Amino acid sequence: MTGITSSVVTAADLQSTSTDAQTLNGTSGNNMLIGGAGDDTFNGGVGSDELLGWGGDDTFNIASKSGSWTDTINGGSGTNVLNISYVANGLSDFTTRSIPASEGSTMSFVDANGGTINFNNILSWTGEMKWDGYVTANSKTYRFVSDLRHDYSPFSGAYGSVYAFVYESPANTVEVVLPDSGKWLPQYRMGGYKDFAFDGQETFTIYGGAGNEAIFGGYKADTIIGGAGNDYICA
């Protein structure tokens, strides 16, 4: 640019106005990838990357990671998806899972090697129901549950609402991964809530986070891993 004495240029000035679907690939270094108005796919690579989705329904793929690194992801508007494929088991591989209670805040996953994913505008804030959306890790699609409408639990007054990532595989086998200071009370009976219809026939594997969680088992032989922090566990 010439003939300009001063200017403030931000990433927003570099975004594409194209509505075509784009695929943006990073390198082995640290990249900034900026999407446009279409449904874009982001493949950041092995370094510490900044991925900005802007418009459209975007997909962010986090793969081929090792050691300590930090990815920062802003999905922008639209319905966006975060796919994490470098973990061996799923969201339970992260030692820290920070999901704030306020709208617009940044969420974080940190693995055992210090690899960090900071993300925003992936899960959507839906008012009374709080966060809503999906995160995929190791081909498991977790639905984030932050409240329940079908409340039959005798424990709700003491421990509050469910706050967890939930993956249901066939044959009533359910994996529950709690964010730090999350809660899981399957006695709530999630009848028809967020695609779940738990009726007491499920077997749960429940992973606590780094905070202080309240974890209640179900009616079957469950597996409960409390994790760090001072947890309240009722099996």
Stockholm file with secondary structure:
# STOCKHOLM 1.0

chainA/1-235         MTGITSSVVTAADLQSTSTDAQTLNGTSGNNMLIGGAGDDTFNGGVGSDELLGWGGDDTFNIASKSGSWTDTINGGSGTNVLNISYVANGLSDFTTRSIPASEGSTMSFVDANGGTINFNNILSWTGEMKWDGYVTANSKTYRFVSDLRHDYSPFSGAYGSVYAFVYESPANTVEVVLPDSGKWLPQYRMGGYKDFAFDGQETFTIYGGAGNEAIFGGYKADTIIGGAGNDYICA
#=GR chainA/1-235 SS CCSCSCCCCCGGGGCCCCCSCCEEECCSSCCEEECCSSCCEEECCSSCCEEECCSSCCEEEECSCCSSCEEEEECCSSCCEEEECSSSSSGGGCSEEECCSSTTCCEEEECTTSCEEEEESSSEECGGGCEEEEEEETTEEEEEECCCSSCCCTTHHHHCSCBEEEEEETTTEEEEECCTTCEECGGGCCEEETTEECCSCCEEEEECCSSCCEEECCSSCCEEECCSSCCEEEC
#=GC SS_cons         CCSCSCCCCCGGGGCCCCCSCCEEECCSSCCEEECCSSCCEEECCSSCCEEECCSSCCEEEECSCCSSCEEEEECCSSCCEEEECSSSSSGGGCSEEECCSSTTCCEEEECTTSCEEEEESSSEECGGGCEEEEEEETTEEEEEECCCSSCCCTTHHHHCSCBEEEEEETTTEEEEECCTTCEECGGGCCEEETTEECCSCCEEEEECCSSCCEEECCSSCCEEECCSSCCEEEC
//
